[in-house]
């Protein structure tokens, strides 16, 4: 049942993002930033953690979960290191995800032949 719940919740989040793409003039990059910021804000006001515990991977895998992960890292780093935690907490909490994105995008750039538009 946990798999079904995660699939449905993740699908709803993705469907809402797709509706934003179809019904507004927002570009995909801006929608991605909106989702990350929304996850951070929902984490800051305490709504995202109970939702994440209930929905499991369906809430943690999309960009909302990434924003919440950044927020949690910053909050822990501020408690531990003070003001400097604002700058290093997000990187510490999401280092694996950021590193994977950089490595796989570099590999894709080596394997794919991009063509510049004129």
MOGI-V704713 format. One record per residue. N is the residue number from 1. RES is the residue in one letter. D_LAST is the distance of its C-alpha to the last C-alpha in whole Angstrom. Layout:
N:RES:D_LAST, N:RES:D_LAST
//
This chain:
1:X:51, 2:X:49, 3:X:46, 4:X:46, 5:X:46, 6:X:43, 7:X:41, 8:X:42, 9:X:41, 10:X:38, 11:X:37, 12:X:38, 13:X:36, 14:X:33, 15:X:34, 16:X:34, 17:X:31, 18:X:29, 19:X:31, 20:X:29, 21:X:26, 22:X:27, 23:X:29, 24:X:27, 25:X:24, 26:X:24, 27:X:21, 28:X:22, 29:X:22, 30:X:25, 31:X:27, 32:X:27, 33:X:28, 34:X:30, 35:X:32, 36:X:33, 37:X:34, 38:X:36, 39:X:38, 40:X:38, 41:X:40, 42:X:42, 43:X:43, 44:X:44, 45:X:46, 46:X:48, 47:X:47, 48:X:44, 49:X:47, 50:X:49, 51:X:46, 52:X:45, 53:X:48, 54:X:49, 55:X:46, 56:X:45, 57:X:42, 58:X:41, 59:X:40, 60:X:40, 61:X:37, 62:X:34, 63:X:33, 64:X:36, 65:X:38, 66:X:35, 67:X:36, 68:X:40, 69:X:40, 70:X:38, 71:X:41, 72:X:43, 73:X:42, 74:X:42, 75:X:46, 76:X:47, 77:X:46, 78:X:47, 79:X:51, 80:X:51, 81:X:49, 82:X:49, 83:X:46, 84:X:44, 85:X:44, 86:X:41, 87:X:39, 88:X:40, 89:X:41, 90:X:38, 91:X:37, 92:X:40, 93:X:40, 94:X:37, 95:X:36, 96:X:36, 97:X:34, 98:X:31, 99:X:32, 100:X:31, 101:X:28, 102:X:27, 103:X:28, 104:X:27, 105:X:23, 106:X:24, 107:X:25, 108:X:22, 109:X:20, 110:X:22, 111:X:22, 112:X:19, 113:X:16, 114:X:13, 115:X:9, 116:X:6, 117:X:4, 118:X:0
//
